[in-house]
């Protein structure tokens, strides 16, 4: 595979992602017109370099106009790393990365504010999607749902909000997070079981991963997961409190609504650890105790499975941003 072609592909990938982020930022009014014009000029060196490499490619003896040239994402990432170490490209890529982070932080802050407003509105056991939040569009969807009056909130989440494409995008977001790379293959199979409507399989796979992720968080804080009794709800509440305290101190600089988003976990996660007593169990509720001890037999529902995905999504969102 031609090295010039790979360089061009790597630079075009950087340029396209930057342009896409700028477009989103402009549409959401995250940046002003003045900022947009300033940021867009930073693309000029990249475009110029791409044009020079394309000229060089055309002049090379081995040039072949290969329309089927389609490098893998891994190859593009490798070339990007190589380019970042060269003085010629380092300043260009560093400038784009700096702007990327600035806009991403503004976008995350805006979206978390929307999520907090939404969760205050719905006040149910559901968590709103975090890594795939669509800002005002999601808020408008909620208003539409509320105006209907008669529609069940469970059906809204299952049939409208969390469609297959959005769940697949959630999984793609998780795949990009290096902090959970060893846990990702399990999450992948659990979510794919959900998409295949194998809900007993998905719930059985995902329930332990909530616990596993919380244990990872503890260890990232220098604590030992073995010091806690995971079957006891008070211990789980303590773990969530420790997690929230650390993340709040870091997240508040970026998201003013972080405490509300994290406090939602204070209810969603410990609820999984209620003791399962068949005679008094709430129908269609998930009990970690009942599942792990083979007592609960009706846990394989789409609602339970989707709620686990959304809990895990919230934990991963904060852990990968503020957990190390």
N, C-alpha and C positions, 0 to 999 in steps of 0.2 A: 504494500500500500504506500503511495507516494507521500513523503513527509511534508511536502508543501501543501498537499491537499488536506492533510490532517491539521496543519497549522491554521489554514483558512477555516476549516470546519470548527475548530476550537474558538477562534475569534468571532466567527458568526454566531456561535452558540451564546457566547458572552454578550454580544451586541443585542441579540434577539431577546434574551432574558431581561436585559436592562431596559430595552424599549418597552417590553410588556409591563414591567413594574412601573415605569414612568406613566404609561397609559392608565393603569389602574389608579395610581396616585392622583392623576389629574381628574379622572372621573369621580373620585371620592372626595375631591377638594382637600386632599392631604397636603398638597403643595400649592403655592401661589403661581400665577403666570410667570412672574419674575424668576422664581426658583426653577420652574419647568424649562424656561429658555436657557438658564445657566446650566442645568443638568444635561440638556440635550446636546449642548456644544461639546460635552465631554465624550460624546460618541465619535466626534470627528476624527481624532487620531486613530481610533479603531477602524473606521471606514477607510481611512487613507492607507493604513497598513494592509488591510484586506485587498485593496485595489493593487497595491504594489506586489503583493504575493501572487495575485492572479496574473499580473503581467509577467512575472518571473516564471510562473508555471507554463504560460503559453509559449514563452521563448525557450523553454527547456527542451532538449532533444527527446526526452522520454515522455513528453506530454501526450496524454490520451484523453480525449473528451469522454470521460466515463460517466454517463448519466446514472449508472447503477451504483455509483460510489456512495456508500452509506455506512460510515464508521459507527461502531458501537459507542454507547455512552461512556463505557470504561476507557476506551481509547481516547475519547475527547478529554476526559478528566485528566488522564495521564499527560497529554500534551499541554493542557492548561498549567499543570504543575511545573512542567519543564520550562514553559514560557515565562512563568512568574519568577523564575530564578535568573532570567537574562535581563540585564540593564535596559535593553531596548524596549522590552514589554512591561517591565515591572511597574514603572510609574503609571502607565495606562491602566493596567489591571488593578493596581492599588487604588487609583482614583475611582474607578467604577465600583470596586468593592466597598469603599467608604460611603459612596452615595447609596449603594444598594442597602447597606446596613441602616443608614439614616432613614430612608423611606420605609424600610421594613419595620423599623421600630415605631414610626408614626402610624403605619398601617395596623400593626398589632395593637397599639394603644387604642386606636379608634374602634377596632373590632371588639376588644374586650369590654369597652364601655357599652357597646350595643348588647353584648351577651348579658352583662349585668342587668341592663334595663329589661331584657326579655325574661330572664329568670325571675326577676321581681314581679313581672306580670303574670307568669304562668303558675308560680308557687306550687309546683307539684314535685313528684319524685324523679322527674326527668331532668337530665342535664342537657343543655343546648350543645350542639356540635362545636368543638373548639378549633381544631386545626383546619377545618374546612368552612369556617364561618364566612358568610357572604354579605355581611354588613347590612345595609339598608334593605336589601332584597329579602333577607331573612326576617327583618323586623316587619316589613310589609306583609310577608306571608303570615306572620303571627296575627297581625291586625285583621287580615282577611279571615283567618280561622276563627278569631274571637267574634267577628261580626255574624258568623253563621249560627253561633249559639248552641246548636244541637250536636255538633260533631264532637266525638270522643277524642280526648287529647292523645290517647294511645294510637288511635287510627291516624291522627294527623302526623305523628312522628313516623309511624311505620309506612303509611301509604303515600305521604306527600314529602315530608321533610328529608328523610334519610332513604333516598332511592338508591338503586344499585350503583349508579355512577358515583354518587357522593361517598358511599361506603368504600368503593374501590379507591377513590382519591384519598380518603382517610388512611387506608393501608399504604398507599404510595408515600404519604407524608411520613408515616412511621418508618418506612424502609430507608429513608434518607437520614435517620437519626443514629449517629454512631454510638451513643450511650446505650442503646437497646439492641445493638446488632446481634448479640448472642441470644436474646429473647425473641427477636423478630420472627424466626422460622415457626415458632409455636403460635405467635399471634397471627401470622399469615394463615396457618392451617385453620385456626379457630374462626377467623373472619370469613375465609372461603367456605367453611362448613355452614356458616350463617347464610351466605349468598346462595348456597345449594339447598337452603331450607332444612338442613340437618341440625335442628336446634338443640337436641339433647347433646350432640357432639360438640357444637359450638360453645354451649354453656359450660359443659364439663371441662373443655379446654381453657376457656377464658377465666373462669372463677379463680383458679390458682394463680393466674398471672397478675391479678389485682394485688394479691398478697406478695407475689414475687417482686413486683415493681416497688411496692412500699418498702420491702426489705432492701432493695437496691438503693432507695432513697436514704434509708437509715445508715447504710454503710458509707454512702457518699458524705454523710455528716459525721463519720468517725465512730458510729455506734455499731453494736453487734446485734444482728437480727435474732440471735438465739436468746437474748436477754428478755424477750417478750413472748407472751403466750398468745399466739395468733388466734386461738379458738375463743378467747375471751373478749367481749365487746369493749370493756373498759381499757384494755391494753391497746386495742385498735384505735380507740378515740385518742389515747395518749400519743400514739404514733402519728396520727393525722395532725394533732395539735403541734407536735414538734416540726413536722413537715411544713405546716402553714407558717409557723413563726420564722423559719429560715427563709422561705420563699417570699414572704411578705416584705421582709427587710430589703431584699434585692429587687423584687418586682415593682415595688411602689415607685421606683425611679422611672419606670417605663409605663406602668399601667395603674392609673388611679383607682380602677375598679378591681384590681387584683384581690383585695381582701374579700370582696363579695363572691368572686369566682371561686376562690379557695374555700370559703366558708360553705359553699354548696357541697363540697366534698365531705365536710364535717357531718353532713346528714346522709349523703348518698352511700358512702363506704361503710360506716358502722351499721347501717340498716341491713347490710348483707350478713352481719354477724349475730343477728338475733337468734336465740335458740329455737330450733324447730320442734314444736309440739303439735302433732297432727290435729288434735281436737280443736286447738285454738289458732292454728295457722291461718294467715290471711290468704285467701285464694289468689292464685297467679302472682304470688310474691316469691322472691328468690331468697333462699336460706342456705348459706354456705355450709352450716352445720348439717342440715338435712341432706344436702347433696353428697358431701364427703363421707357421711356415715350410712348412705343408702336408705335414708328414711323418707326423703321427699321424692315422690314419683311423678309429679306433675310440673317439673321445672323446665321442660323443653319447649318453651314458647318463644315466638318471635320477639315479643315485648321484653322478656328477660334477657335474651341474647343481645338485643340492640342496646338495652340500658347498660349492659356490661361494656360494650364497645365504646359507648359515650363516656363512661367513667374512666376507662383506660385512656381514652383520648385526652381527657382533661389532665390526668396524672402525667402522661407523656409530654404534653405541651409545656407544663411548668418544669418538670424534671429536666428536660433537655435544654431549657433556657436558663434555669437558675439552680440546677442541682449539683453543680461542681465548681 
